Amino acid sequence: FIETAGKDFLALFATDPRQQRMHVIMSNAALSEETGAWLAESNAELWRVFLRLAERAGEANLLTDELTPEEVAVSLMVMMGGLLNEWRRRDKAFDLAQLGAKLLHHHIMSLRRIPPS
């Protein structure tokens, strides 16, 4: 689910100038108290979604033993945020949808439990 939703999001973000502008504003601007609180709550909600999905994967014995669900949620936040920021910082020098999907796939694969041989 995370991989499919992430790929869809990256493809949309790469082609939607409004979302890109909003990301720049939210990343760089001195936010008002109200806007800052909204952004903090939005980020917290996304983290809670990632955490719930990681907890479910753990309960289903699909999650690597090397990370806790909390650590998985952080890794997903860092992966997506870092990817968007690097794409913007490099002036869209790479295909966000294509390379982002590839990197996201490899990242998610690294979070999965390896079945015994």
N, C-alpha and C positions, 0 to 999 in steps of 0.2 A: 504494500500500500504506500509506504513512504517513498519508495523509489518511483513509482508511477506518478504520484502527486508531485514529487520534486521535479521530475522531468517535464511534466505539464507546466508547472510554475516557471521553470527556467525558459521554456520555449515562449511562453506568454510575456515574461519580463523582457526578454531580448527584443521583442517587437513592439512593446507598448511604451512610448515616450512618457506617458503620464505616470506610469508606475516608476519609471527610471527617475523622473524629476522628483517624485515623492520620496524615493530612496535617498537621493542627494540631499534634499531638504532635511529629512529626518536624521541623516548621518552627520551632517556638517553644521547645521544651524544651531544657534543658541536658542533652545526651545523655551517657550513660556512654561510656567509651572503647570498649567493645565495640559498643554501639549506633551510636556515631558512625562506627566503622570499617565496620559493615554498611551504613549509609546512604551513606557515601562510595563503597563498592564498587558498591552498587545504582545510584547516579547515574553512576558511571564505565561500568558495563555498558550503561545506556541510551544514554549518549553514544557508546559504541563501535557500538551498533546503528545509531544515526542516521548515524554516520560511514561505516559499511560501505554503507548504503543510498545515501548521497550519493556515495560513490566509484563505486558501480555506475552511478548516474545519470550521473556524469561520463564514465565509460568508454563509456556508450551515447550520449554526446553530447546528453544531455537537460538537463544542468545549465547554468545561466547562466555566462557567462565572467567575470562580475563578482565571484564568490565562489569560494573554494576549498571542497572538501568539508569541511574542518575548520570553516570559517566557517559553512557550512550547518548542520552538526551543532550548533554553538553557538546559532545562530539558532532552531533547533527547540527546544532545551532552554529558552531564554529565553522563547519564545512560550508553551510549555505551562506552565512554572512561573509566569510572569507572569500568565497567564490564570487559573490556579487561585488564586493569591494575591489577585488583584484581586477575584475573585468572592467569596472569603471575607471580605476586608477590607470590601467593600461590603454585607456581610450578605446575600449571594445576591440582589442587586438586579436581576440580569438572568438570562435563561434561558441557563444555561451550555451546554447541549447545542445549542441553536439558534444563539445568537450565536457560541459557540465554534467550531461547525462552519463558519459563514460566515467568521470571521476566519482560521481554519486554512486554508480553501480559498484565500483571497486571498493568504495568506502563502506557501503552497506554489506557487501560480501565479507569484509573484514570483521563485521560485527556479529556474524552468524556463527553458530556452533559448528565445528567440523565433525561430521559423523565419524564414528570409529571405523577403522579399516577392516 
